Amino acid sequence: MELNAWIDSLSPASPSKVAAELLGEKRRTVDSWRRFECPPSFAAALNIVKKSGGRVDFNGIYNPFVRALEDGTAKFTPRVRL
């Protein structure tokens, strides 16, 4: 499952808030992941995998960021060229 889909599945009313509380992150951090402004750190990704019970894996976290880079919708610049 992809990260944004998992976050959306947490609550119909305020999924980013629920995800932030569950993950011990700030809501604005979760929102920045959802908008492809910056990918989760490795430590945050490990926590996402753990707290999602494995429903979200590294592919579900990082592949959407790669697609956003490729289609030009990402709002961050990677340190390496793809």
MOSUL-V896141 format. One record per residue. RES is the residue in one small letter. SS is DSSP state (2 for helix, 1 for strand, 0 for the rest). PSI is psi in whole degrees, 0 to 359 (NA if undefined). D_CENTER is the distance of its C-alpha to the mean C-alpha in Angstrom with 1 decimal. Layout:
RES	SS	PSI	D_CENTER
RES	SS	PSI	D_CENTER
This chain:
m	0	144	11.1
e	0	153	8.0
l	2	310	4.8
n	2	322	6.1
a	2	319	9.4
w	2	314	9.1
i	2	315	8.2
d	2	329	11.0
s	2	349	13.2
l	2	328	13.4
s	0	135	15.6
p	0	334	17.4
a	0	311	18.2
s	0	69	15.5
p	2	323	12.2
s	2	320	10.3
k	2	314	13.3
v	2	316	13.5
a	2	317	10.0
a	2	315	10.8
e	2	316	14.2
l	2	321	13.3
l	2	352	11.1
g	0	34	13.6
e	0	166	11.5
k	0	149	12.7
r	2	321	11.8
r	2	332	11.7
t	2	312	9.1
v	2	317	6.7
d	2	325	8.4
s	2	327	8.1
w	2	316	4.4
r	2	329	5.6
r	0	6	8.7
f	0	38	7.9
e	0	326	10.0
c	0	141	8.6
p	0	156	6.4
p	0	147	6.0
s	0	168	9.6
f	2	317	11.3
a	2	318	12.3
a	2	321	9.0
a	2	317	7.9
l	2	318	11.4
n	2	320	11.1
i	2	314	8.3
v	2	314	10.7
k	2	310	13.6
k	2	336	12.8
s	0	359	11.8
g	0	26	15.1
g	0	359	14.0
r	0	327	12.9
v	0	128	9.5
d	0	184	10.6
f	2	325	9.9
n	2	319	10.8
g	2	338	8.3
i	2	309	5.4
y	2	333	7.7
n	2	320	10.1
p	2	328	8.6
f	2	321	8.6
v	2	315	12.1
r	2	319	13.2
a	2	323	12.3
l	2	315	14.4
e	2	323	17.0
d	2	2	17.5
g	0	12	17.5
t	0	355	14.8
a	0	145	12.6
k	0	25	13.5
f	0	162	13.6
t	0	122	16.2
p	0	159	15.7
r	0	346	18.5
v	0	156	19.8
r	0	141	21.0
l	0	NA	19.8
